[in-house]
Amino acid sequence: MKFYSTNKKSPKVSFKEALIKGQAPDKGLYMPEEIPQFSLEELKALKDKEYYEIALAVFTKFIHDEIDPQALAELTKDAYDYAVPLEPVYDNNYVMRLDQGPTASFKDFAARMMGRLMNYYLKKDNRDLLILTATSGDTGSAIANAFYGLDNINVVVLFPEAEVSDRQRKQMTTLGKNVHIIGLDAKFDDCQALVKQAFADPDLDGLNLSSANSINIGRLIPQAVYYIYAYLKLVNTVGDPIVFSVPSGNFGDMMGGLIAKHMGLPVEKFVIVTNENDEFPKFLETGKYQKIDPSKNCLSSAMNVGHPSNLARVVALYGGQMDEIGQIHQEPNLEAMRKDIFSVSVADEQTKDMIKTAYEKNHLLLEPHGAVGWAGLEKYLETVPTKTVAVSLETAHPAKFPELIRDILNLDPELPKSLEGLEEKAESFDRLPKDYAAFKAYLSETF
């Protein structure tokens, strides 16, 4: 299978090349030339399988001829050794808790598999890699943990100091070794812009740069898996429809779901929910795209994105073309997008109310991102009453936001094992100004 750039100015590449490069040379994002398909019969055969077995079936569709099948099976089983709870709430509505991995975030699903695939290829080729990534919350800790201690890979993570929680920060800054963390007095979009500029800088070619953000196709394919898993475990009959509600920031999670749908998963509707950074709901409504600069700082900090990188992939999936700065060169099929997607934004006060109401009414404990997703699902169900199975994604463990939960519910979320002892660990990270020259100098001098 070949992968093309959404900017359409770079050569098509193999999965291995797309994974290692991260971003295409023309600043576009890699997309599969075609989306492989699951028949209903193939889905039925997976219905009683374990998570890692379903993941292997998905990965095989994309990279079956590029990696030894036995090696791929072993990497997949090693990556997914934790639970994926599907919590019933009321009627046919569920929360999928993607917070049971080593950093208590949905980012573990993508980062762990991507790290194993990258390390597999690098060892075979006896080469090194420098991973650059920007984080608005959970990506940094998931990437740092997934790549921690690997001999062939160094990791640099940029984060906006004022917009991550203490626990999110400490999950990154207490590691050391091959993990280098940089705090900026900036927005996530600024951090992401610095990373993208570095990729496009020929002066840094000798550093063997790659990305572990959701701009990397190696992040997206694993994110298609949990939609298929939830579907197979919850529908009565394979072929029945399902609704997914996805709290969305940089749109990697959303794009994983759309890939699953285009592979043949019978998704009736995606409810794509943003916080007050509402550029996408407005785009879907009006057909006019206007990024938010600077992005708004909301309680759901990982979603504070004023221009989602993966929107270029969404646009491409629907026949359009958007460049890296958000200019649309070819209009997507908006009617098809509207048929598949219902999108709303949820303000901070609504987020707080949802945390309180969900717990008091249904004993459902949500953190801010999951609360945004659940609030969006409830808005959708008010608009389109349905008995279809509906699943809202909880993307981080509530214990990552203890101050907010304590303030709203007067309780302390129980710590998962992955967060135990974190408070006592010593932190170490660098600080840089929001300046590309300073970032470039840091990379050149450090590596």
BATOR-951913 format. One record per residue (C-alpha): x negated, y, z. Coordinates in Angstrom, 1 decimal, padded with zeros to 4 digits. Last residue first. Layout:
N
@x:X	y:Y	z:Z
...
This chain:
447
@x:-021.8	y:016.4	z:019.3
@x:-021.8	y:019.0	z:022.0
@x:-023.5	y:021.9	z:020.2
@x:-021.5	y:021.5	z:016.9
@x:-018.2	y:020.9	z:018.6
@x:-018.6	y:023.8	z:021.0
@x:-019.7	y:026.1	z:018.2
@x:-016.7	y:025.2	z:016.1
@x:-014.4	y:025.9	z:019.1
@x:-016.1	y:029.3	z:019.7
@x:-015.8	y:030.2	z:016.0
@x:-012.1	y:029.1	z:016.1
@x:-011.1	y:031.5	z:018.8
@x:-008.4	y:031.0	z:021.4
@x:-010.9	y:031.3	z:024.2
@x:-012.5	y:028.1	z:025.6
@x:-012.3	y:026.3	z:028.9
@x:-014.0	y:023.0	z:029.8
@x:-012.7	y:020.1	z:031.9
@x:-013.5	y:018.2	z:035.0
@x:-011.0	y:016.9	z:037.7
@x:-011.7	y:014.9	z:040.8
@x:-009.2	y:012.1	z:041.7
@x:-007.1	y:012.4	z:044.8
@x:-003.8	y:013.4	z:043.1
@x:-004.1	y:010.5	z:040.6
@x:-004.0	y:007.8	z:043.3
@x:-000.8	y:006.2	z:041.9
@x:000.2	y:007.5	z:038.5
@x:-000.1	y:004.2	z:036.5
@x:001.6	y:002.3	z:039.3
@x:004.8	y:004.2	z:038.8
@x:005.5	y:006.9	z:041.4
@x:009.0	y:006.9	z:042.9
@x:010.8	y:010.2	z:042.0
@x:010.8	y:012.5	z:045.0
@x:014.2	y:013.8	z:046.0
@x:016.0	y:017.1	z:046.5
@x:017.8	y:016.8	z:043.2
@x:017.0	y:020.1	z:041.4
@x:013.9	y:021.4	z:043.2
@x:012.5	y:017.9	z:043.8
@x:013.0	y:016.9	z:040.2
@x:011.2	y:020.1	z:039.1
@x:008.3	y:019.7	z:041.5
@x:007.9	y:016.0	z:040.7
@x:007.6	y:016.3	z:036.9
@x:005.4	y:013.3	z:036.0
@x:007.4	y:011.3	z:038.4
@x:010.4	y:011.5	z:036.0
@x:008.5	y:009.2	z:033.6
@x:008.2	y:010.4	z:030.0
@x:010.0	y:009.9	z:026.7
@x:013.5	y:009.0	z:027.8
@x:015.1	y:008.2	z:024.4
@x:018.9	y:008.3	z:024.1
@x:020.6	y:005.2	z:022.7
@x:024.1	y:005.0	z:021.3
@x:026.1	y:001.9	z:020.5
@x:029.1	y:002.9	z:018.3
@x:032.3	y:003.6	z:020.2
@x:032.5	y:007.0	z:018.7
@x:033.7	y:010.5	z:019.4
@x:032.0	y:012.9	z:016.9
@x:031.8	y:016.4	z:018.3
@x:032.0	y:015.5	z:022.0
@x:029.7	y:012.5	z:021.3
@x:027.2	y:014.8	z:019.6
@x:027.1	y:017.2	z:022.6
@x:026.7	y:014.2	z:024.9
@x:023.8	y:013.0	z:022.8
@x:022.1	y:016.4	z:022.9
@x:022.4	y:016.6	z:026.7
@x:020.8	y:013.1	z:026.8
@x:017.9	y:014.2	z:024.7
@x:017.3	y:017.4	z:026.6
@x:017.5	y:015.5	z:029.9
@x:014.9	y:013.0	z:028.5
@x:012.6	y:015.9	z:027.9
@x:013.2	y:017.5	z:031.3
@x:012.9	y:014.3	z:033.5
@x:015.9	y:012.0	z:033.9
@x:017.3	y:009.9	z:036.7
@x:020.7	y:008.4	z:035.9
@x:022.8	y:007.8	z:039.0
@x:025.8	y:008.2	z:036.6
@x:027.7	y:011.3	z:037.9
@x:025.2	y:012.7	z:040.4
@x:022.1	y:011.8	z:038.5
@x:023.4	y:012.8	z:035.1
@x:024.9	y:016.0	z:036.4
@x:021.7	y:017.2	z:038.1
@x:019.3	y:016.5	z:035.3
@x:021.9	y:017.8	z:032.8
@x:022.3	y:021.1	z:034.7
@x:018.5	y:021.6	z:034.7
@x:018.4	y:021.0	z:030.9
@x:021.4	y:023.3	z:030.3
@x:019.6	y:026.0	z:032.2
@x:016.5	y:025.4	z:030.1
@x:018.3	y:025.7	z:026.8
@x:019.3	y:022.7	z:024.6
@x:019.0	y:022.9	z:020.8
@x:021.2	y:020.9	z:018.4
@x:020.7	y:018.6	z:015.4
@x:022.9	y:016.0	z:013.8
@x:020.9	y:014.0	z:011.2
@x:021.6	y:011.4	z:008.5
@x:024.4	y:013.1	z:006.5
@x:022.7	y:016.5	z:007.2
@x:019.5	y:015.2	z:005.7
@x:021.3	y:013.8	z:002.6
@x:023.0	y:017.2	z:002.2
@x:019.7	y:019.0	z:002.6
@x:018.0	y:017.1	z:-000.3
@x:014.6	y:018.7	z:000.2
@x:013.7	y:022.0	z:-001.5
@x:010.3	y:022.2	z:-003.3
@x:007.6	y:024.6	z:-002.4
@x:008.7	y:025.1	z:001.2
@x:006.3	y:027.2	z:003.2
@x:005.8	y:025.9	z:006.7
@x:002.1	y:026.5	z:007.3
@x:001.0	y:023.0	z:006.5
@x:002.9	y:022.8	z:003.2
@x:006.5	y:021.7	z:002.6
@x:007.6	y:019.6	z:-000.3
@x:011.0	y:018.1	z:-000.9
@x:012.5	y:014.7	z:-001.8
@x:014.1	y:013.8	z:001.5
@x:011.1	y:011.8	z:002.9
@x:008.9	y:014.8	z:001.8
@x:010.9	y:017.2	z:004.0
@x:010.6	y:014.8	z:007.0
@x:006.9	y:014.5	z:006.3
@x:006.4	y:018.3	z:006.3
@x:008.5	y:018.4	z:009.4
@x:005.8	y:016.3	z:011.0
@x:003.7	y:019.4	z:011.9
@x:006.5	y:020.9	z:013.9
@x:006.4	y:024.7	z:013.8
@x:007.4	y:026.5	z:017.0
@x:006.5	y:023.6	z:019.3
@x:007.2	y:023.7	z:023.0
@x:008.5	y:020.1	z:023.0
@x:005.8	y:018.7	z:025.4
@x:006.8	y:021.5	z:027.8
@x:010.4	y:020.4	z:028.4
@x:010.8	y:023.2	z:031.0
@x:010.4	y:025.7	z:028.2
@x:007.7	y:028.1	z:026.9
@x:008.9	y:029.5	z:023.6
@x:006.7	y:029.2	z:020.6
@x:004.7	y:032.2	z:019.4
@x:005.7	y:032.2	z:016.6
@x:008.9	y:030.4	z:015.9
@x:009.0	y:029.0	z:012.3
@x:011.7	y:030.1	z:009.9
@x:013.2	y:027.6	z:007.5
@x:016.3	y:028.5	z:005.6
@x:018.8	y:025.8	z:004.7
@x:021.3	y:027.3	z:007.0
@x:022.4	y:024.6	z:009.4
@x:019.5	y:022.2	z:009.0
@x:017.0	y:025.0	z:009.2
@x:018.7	y:026.4	z:012.3
@x:018.6	y:023.0	z:014.0
@x:014.9	y:022.9	z:013.0
@x:013.7	y:026.3	z:014.2
@x:015.3	y:025.8	z:017.6
@x:012.4	y:026.3	z:020.0
@x:014.9	y:026.6	z:022.8
@x:014.6	y:022.9	z:023.4
@x:015.1	y:020.6	z:020.5
@x:017.5	y:017.7	z:020.0
@x:017.6	y:015.5	z:016.9
@x:020.7	y:013.3	z:017.1
@x:020.0	y:010.6	z:014.5
@x:023.1	y:009.1	z:012.9
@x:024.5	y:005.8	z:011.7
@x:021.3	y:003.9	z:011.9
@x:021.4	y:000.5	z:010.1
@x:017.7	y:-000.3	z:010.1
@x:016.7	y:-000.8	z:006.5
@x:013.1	y:000.4	z:006.2
@x:014.4	y:003.9	z:005.6
@x:016.0	y:003.8	z:009.1
@x:012.8	y:002.7	z:010.7
@x:010.9	y:005.5	z:008.9
@x:013.5	y:008.0	z:010.1
@x:012.9	y:006.8	z:013.7
@x:009.2	y:007.2	z:013.4
@x:009.8	y:010.6	z:012.0
@x:011.8	y:011.7	z:015.0
@x:009.1	y:010.5	z:017.4
@x:006.5	y:012.4	z:015.4
@x:008.7	y:015.5	z:015.3
@x:006.2	y:018.0	z:016.9
@x:008.9	y:018.7	z:019.5
@x:011.9	y:016.5	z:019.6
@x:014.2	y:014.9	z:022.1
@x:015.6	y:011.9	z:020.1
@x:019.2	y:010.7	z:020.3
@x:019.8	y:007.5	z:018.4
@x:023.1	y:006.2	z:017.1
@x:023.7	y:002.6	z:016.0
@x:025.6	y:000.8	z:013.2
@x:026.4	y:-002.9	z:013.0
@x:024.4	y:-004.9	z:010.5
@x:022.9	y:-007.3	z:013.1
@x:025.9	y:-008.2	z:015.3
@x:026.3	y:-007.4	z:018.9
@x:024.0	y:-004.4	z:018.9
@x:021.8	y:-003.9	z:021.9
@x:018.6	y:-006.0	z:021.7
@x:018.1	y:-005.7	z:018.0
@x:018.8	y:-002.0	z:017.9
@x:016.5	y:-001.3	z:020.8
@x:013.6	y:-003.2	z:019.2
@x:014.1	y:-001.5	z:015.8
@x:014.0	y:001.9	z:017.4
@x:011.0	y:000.8	z:019.4
@x:009.1	y:-000.2	z:016.3
@x:009.2	y:003.0	z:014.3
@x:006.8	y:004.7	z:016.7
@x:004.1	y:002.2	z:015.8
@x:004.2	y:003.5	z:012.2
@x:003.9	y:007.1	z:013.2
@x:000.7	y:007.1	z:015.2
@x:-001.5	y:005.5	z:012.6
@x:000.0	y:007.9	z:010.1
@x:-002.0	y:010.6	z:011.9
@x:-000.3	y:014.0	z:012.1
@x:001.2	y:012.6	z:015.3
@x:-002.0	y:013.6	z:016.9
@x:-004.9	y:011.2	z:017.0
@x:-007.0	y:013.0	z:014.5
@x:-010.3	y:012.3	z:012.7
@x:-013.7	y:013.9	z:012.5
@x:-016.8	y:012.2	z:011.2
@x:-019.2	y:014.8	z:012.8
@x:-021.2	y:015.3	z:009.5
@x:-018.2	y:016.9	z:007.8
@x:-018.2	y:019.8	z:010.3
@x:-019.6	y:022.5	z:007.9
@x:-016.9	y:021.4	z:005.4
@x:-014.2	y:023.0	z:007.6
@x:-010.7	y:021.6	z:006.8
@x:-010.6	y:019.2	z:009.8
@x:-011.8	y:022.1	z:012.1
@x:-009.0	y:024.3	z:010.9
@x:-006.4	y:021.6	z:011.7
@x:-007.8	y:021.3	z:015.3
@x:-007.7	y:025.1	z:015.8
@x:-004.1	y:025.3	z:014.5
@x:-003.0	y:022.5	z:016.9
@x:-004.4	y:024.5	z:019.9
@x:-002.7	y:027.6	z:018.7
@x:000.6	y:025.7	z:018.2
@x:000.3	y:024.4	z:021.7
@x:000.2	y:028.0	z:023.0
@x:-002.9	y:029.8	z:024.4
@x:-005.1	y:030.3	z:027.4
@x:-007.0	y:027.2	z:026.3
@x:-008.1	y:024.1	z:028.3
@x:-010.6	y:021.7	z:026.7
@x:-010.9	y:018.0	z:027.6
@x:-013.8	y:015.7	z:026.6
@x:-013.3	y:011.9	z:026.8
@x:-016.4	y:009.7	z:026.1
@x:-017.2	y:009.4	z:029.8
@x:-014.9	y:011.6	z:031.8
@x:-011.5	y:010.4	z:033.1
@x:-010.1	y:012.8	z:035.6
@x:-009.2	y:015.6	z:033.2
@x:-006.7	y:013.7	z:031.1
@x:-004.3	y:012.2	z:033.6
@x:-004.9	y:015.3	z:035.7
@x:-003.4	y:017.6	z:033.1
@x:-000.1	y:015.6	z:032.9
@x:000.0	y:015.4	z:036.7
@x:-000.4	y:019.1	z:037.1
@x:002.3	y:019.8	z:034.5
@x:001.4	y:021.3	z:031.1
@x:002.2	y:024.7	z:029.8
@x:-000.2	y:027.2	z:031.5
@x:-003.4	y:025.5	z:030.4
@x:-002.5	y:025.0	z:026.7
@x:-004.3	y:021.8	z:025.7
@x:-007.2	y:020.8	z:023.5
@x:-008.4	y:017.1	z:023.6
@x:-011.8	y:016.0	z:022.3
@x:-012.4	y:012.2	z:022.0
@x:-015.6	y:010.3	z:021.3
@x:-015.3	y:006.9	z:019.5
@x:-017.7	y:004.0	z:018.7
@x:-018.3	y:002.8	z:022.3
@x:-014.8	y:002.9	z:023.5
@x:-014.7	y:003.9	z:027.2
@x:-011.4	y:005.8	z:027.0
@x:-009.7	y:005.6	z:023.6
@x:-006.2	y:004.7	z:024.8
@x:-006.5	y:006.7	z:028.0
@x:-007.5	y:009.9	z:026.3
@x:-004.9	y:009.4	z:023.6
@x:-002.1	y:008.8	z:026.1
@x:-003.3	y:011.7	z:028.3
@x:-003.5	y:014.1	z:025.4
@x:-000.2	y:013.1	z:023.9
@x:001.7	y:013.7	z:027.1
@x:001.9	y:017.5	z:027.4
@x:001.6	y:019.9	z:024.5
@x:-001.5	y:018.2	z:023.2
@x:-004.0	y:018.9	z:020.5
@x:-006.3	y:016.2	z:019.1
@x:-009.8	y:015.8	z:017.8
@x:-011.2	y:012.3	z:017.5
@x:-014.9	y:012.0	z:016.8
@x:-015.8	y:008.8	z:015.0
@x:-018.7	y:006.3	z:014.9
@x:-019.7	y:003.7	z:012.3
@x:-020.6	y:000.0	z:012.3
@x:-018.2	y:-000.8	z:009.4
@x:-016.5	y:-003.7	z:011.2
@x:-016.8	y:-002.0	z:014.5
@x:-015.1	y:001.1	z:013.1
@x:-012.3	y:-000.8	z:011.5
@x:-011.3	y:-002.7	z:014.7
@x:-011.8	y:000.5	z:016.9
@x:-009.4	y:002.4	z:014.7
@x:-006.8	y:-000.4	z:014.9
@x:-007.1	y:-000.7	z:018.7
@x:-006.9	y:003.1	z:019.2
@x:-003.8	y:003.3	z:016.9
@x:-002.1	y:000.5	z:018.8
@x:-002.7	y:002.1	z:022.2
@x:-001.9	y:005.6	z:021.0
@x:001.5	y:004.8	z:019.3
@x:003.2	y:003.1	z:022.2
@x:001.4	y:005.0	z:024.8
@x:002.9	y:008.3	z:023.5
@x:006.2	y:007.2	z:025.0
@x:004.8	y:008.3	z:028.4
@x:004.0	y:006.7	z:031.7
@x:000.2	y:006.9	z:031.1
@x:-000.5	y:003.2	z:031.2
@x:002.9	y:002.2	z:029.7
@x:006.3	y:002.1	z:031.4
@x:007.7	y:005.4	z:030.2
@x:009.6	y:004.6	z:027.1
@x:012.8	y:004.2	z:028.9
@x:015.6	y:003.6	z:026.4
@x:018.7	y:005.2	z:027.8
@x:022.0	y:003.7	z:026.9
@x:025.6	y:004.5	z:025.8
@x:028.1	y:001.8	z:024.9
@x:030.4	y:002.7	z:027.8
@x:028.3	y:004.2	z:030.6
@x:024.7	y:004.4	z:031.5
@x:023.0	y:001.1	z:030.5
@x:019.2	y:001.1	z:030.8
@x:017.1	y:-000.4	z:028.0
@x:013.8	y:-001.0	z:029.7
@x:010.7	y:-001.4	z:027.5
@x:008.3	y:-003.5	z:029.7
@x:004.5	y:-003.7	z:029.4
@x:001.9	y:-005.8	z:027.6
@x:002.2	y:-004.1	z:024.2
@x:-001.3	y:-003.2	z:023.0
@x:-002.8	y:-006.7	z:023.6
@x:-000.1	y:-008.5	z:021.7
@x:-000.6	y:-006.1	z:018.8
@x:-004.4	y:-006.4	z:018.7
@x:-004.1	y:-010.2	z:018.8
@x:-001.5	y:-010.3	z:016.0
@x:-003.6	y:-008.0	z:013.8
@x:-006.7	y:-010.1	z:014.4
@x:-004.7	y:-013.3	z:013.3
@x:-003.4	y:-011.5	z:010.2
@x:-006.9	y:-010.3	z:009.1
@x:-006.5	y:-006.7	z:008.1
@x:-005.8	y:-004.8	z:004.9
@x:-003.4	y:-007.1	z:003.1
@x:-000.6	y:-007.0	z:005.7
@x:-000.9	y:-003.3	z:006.4
@x:002.6	y:-001.8	z:006.0
@x:005.0	y:-004.7	z:006.3
@x:002.6	y:-006.5	z:008.7
@x:002.8	y:-003.5	z:011.0
@x:006.6	y:-004.0	z:011.3
@x:006.5	y:-007.7	z:011.9
@x:003.7	y:-007.3	z:014.4
@x:005.9	y:-004.7	z:016.3
@x:008.8	y:-007.2	z:016.5
@x:006.4	y:-009.8	z:017.9
@x:005.0	y:-007.3	z:020.4
@x:008.5	y:-006.5	z:021.7
@x:009.5	y:-010.1	z:022.2
@x:011.7	y:-011.9	z:019.7
@x:015.4	y:-012.7	z:020.1
@x:016.7	y:-010.5	z:017.2
@x:013.7	y:-010.9	z:014.9
@x:015.3	y:-013.5	z:012.6
@x:018.4	y:-011.3	z:012.4
@x:016.2	y:-008.4	z:011.1
@x:014.8	y:-010.6	z:008.4
@x:018.3	y:-011.6	z:007.3
@x:019.4	y:-008.0	z:007.3
@x:016.6	y:-007.3	z:004.9
@x:013.6	y:-005.3	z:006.1
@x:012.1	y:-002.9	z:003.5
@x:008.7	y:-001.3	z:002.9
@x:008.8	y:002.5	z:002.6
@x:007.0	y:003.6	z:-000.6
@x:004.0	y:005.7	z:-001.3
@x:003.4	y:005.8	z:002.4
@x:002.9	y:009.3	z:003.8
@x:-000.3	y:011.1	z:004.7
@x:-000.2	y:014.6	z:006.0
@x:-001.4	y:017.6	z:004.0
@x:-004.4	y:019.8	z:004.8
@x:-005.8	y:019.3	z:001.3
@x:-008.5	y:016.9	z:002.7
@x:-005.7	y:014.7	z:004.1
@x:-005.4	y:014.6	z:007.9
@x:-006.1	y:011.5	z:010.1
@x:-009.2	y:010.5	z:008.1
@x:-009.6	y:007.1	z:009.8
@x:-005.9	y:006.1	z:009.6
@x:-005.5	y:007.4	z:006.1
@x:-008.6	y:005.5	z:005.0
@x:-007.5	y:002.3	z:006.6
@x:-004.0	y:002.6	z:005.2
@x:-005.5	y:002.9	z:001.7
@x:-005.8	y:006.3	z:-000.1
@x:-004.0	y:008.4	z:-002.7
@x:-006.1	y:011.3	z:-003.9
@x:-005.6	y:014.8	z:-002.6
@x:-003.5	y:017.7	z:-003.9
@x:000.0	y:016.4	z:-003.2
@x:000.5	y:018.6	z:-000.2
@x:002.4	y:015.8	z:001.5
@x:-000.7	y:013.6	z:000.9
@x:-000.3	y:010.1	z:-000.5
@x:-000.7	y:006.7	z:001.1
@x:-001.2	y:003.5	z:-000.9
@x:000.0	y:000.0	z:000.0
